Amino acid sequence: MQTQVKPMAIKLPQQDRDRLQQLGVAKKRSAHWLAKEAITQFLDREEAAEQFKQESVARWEEYCITGKSVPHDAVMNWLESWGTDNEAEAPKCG
């Protein structure tokens, strides 16, 4: 399936347009390519942050309902065992 591509105009201050042009020359890329890449990276980062936020809220809500958690000390002991000959199993929620 081919993604439909549609043009989109954005207004940038002249200073940002100049910076984009200069960076494009330095990187041997077009300003258009740099702008598309920047938008894609921004969207990826913001979507990941939003997903993390939603998962955190869901975990908090589950904790409020169940009261189940793993004590900090148990998690730290488990993490400190990683990569050792005595690697521990993940602590259980209780």
C-alpha positions as a printed Julia matrix, in Angstrom:
94×3 Matrix{Float64}:
  0.0     0.0    0.0
  1.42    3.36  -1.01
  1.1     6.29   1.37
 -0.72    9.26  -0.09
  1.45   12.36   0.0
 -0.13   15.79  -0.03
  1.65   19.14   0.02
  1.42   21.26   3.13
  2.58   24.83   3.53
  4.06   26.12   6.75
  5.1    29.65   7.59
  8.52   30.06   9.14
 10.33   33.2   10.24
 13.02   34.14   7.73
 15.71   33.41  10.32
 14.51   29.78  10.63
 14.28   29.43   6.84
 17.88   30.65   6.56
 19.03   28.25   9.27
 17.28   25.37   7.51
 18.97   26.28   4.22
 22.4    26.53   5.85
 21.98   23.21   7.62
 20.82   21.63   4.38
 23.97   22.78   2.63
 26.15   21.47   5.47
 24.39   18.09   5.48
 24.02   17.89   1.71
 20.26   17.6    2.09
 17.43   19.8    0.92
 15.64   22.07   3.34
 12.49   20.14   2.41
 14.08   16.83   3.49
 15.29   18.33   6.77
 11.85   19.76   7.55
 10.12   16.44   6.82
 12.66   14.59   8.97
 12.24   17.06  11.83
  8.45   16.73  11.73
  8.65   12.92  11.64
 11.03   12.83  14.59
  8.85   15.28  16.53
  5.74   13.18  15.9
  7.51    9.95  16.9
  8.79   11.54  20.11
  5.48   13.16  21.06
  3.44   10.03  20.29
  5.8     7.96  22.46
  5.5    10.52  25.27
  1.71   10.48  25.02
  1.64    6.67  25.06
  3.91    6.65  28.13
  1.61    9.16  29.83
 -1.49    7.08  29.07
  0.2     3.89  30.3
  1.31    5.66  33.49
 -2.23    6.88  34.18
 -3.59    3.38  33.54
 -1.02    1.88  35.94
 -1.89    4.47  38.58
 -5.6     3.76  38.18
 -4.94    0.03  38.49
 -2.9     0.64  41.64
 -5.71    2.77  43.1
 -8.17   -0.07  42.49
 -6.01   -3.04  43.52
 -3.43   -1.54  45.86
 -0.89   -3.95  44.37
  2.67   -2.75  43.96
  6.29   -3.86  44.13
  8.39   -2.31  46.9
 11.23   -0.09  45.72
 13.86   -2.1   47.62
 12.73   -5.32  45.92
 13.01   -3.72  42.48
 16.45   -2.25  43.26
 17.76   -5.6   44.56
 16.5    -7.28  41.41
 18.07   -4.66  39.13
 21.38   -4.85  40.98
 21.47   -8.6   40.34
 21.33   -8.16  36.57
 24.46   -9.36  34.8
 25.72  -11.24  37.85
 26.04  -14.99  38.43
 23.18  -14.72  40.92
 20.64  -12.89  38.78
 17.35  -12.83  40.67
 13.86  -13.34  39.33
 11.66  -10.3   38.91
  9.82   -9.44  42.14
  6.14  -10.24  42.26
  3.43   -7.66  42.64
  1.67   -7.9   45.96
